[in-house]
Amino acid sequence: MTLLVGLIPGDGPTFIFASLFNSGAIGIAPMTAAVIGQDGEIGLPLIASAKMTYIVTKVIILIPAFL
């Protein structure tokens, strides 16, 4: 679940998962996967300029997040 949310560009999902972690709703493993899977604000201009590069980058980022 957190990996799928990690596909969303921007910092919003990271703040959501940090809040869930702080409240005890999720453990450290989902929090770690969410943080690794996020690319922050850099994903937005990359999507606009080079969609294929963004897709390849997300796949590379999500492999260690999945493990």
ABEGO torsion letter per residue (X at the ends): XAAAAAABBEAAAAAAAAAAAAAGABBAAAAAAAAAABAEAAAAAAAAABAAAAAAAAAAAAAAAAX
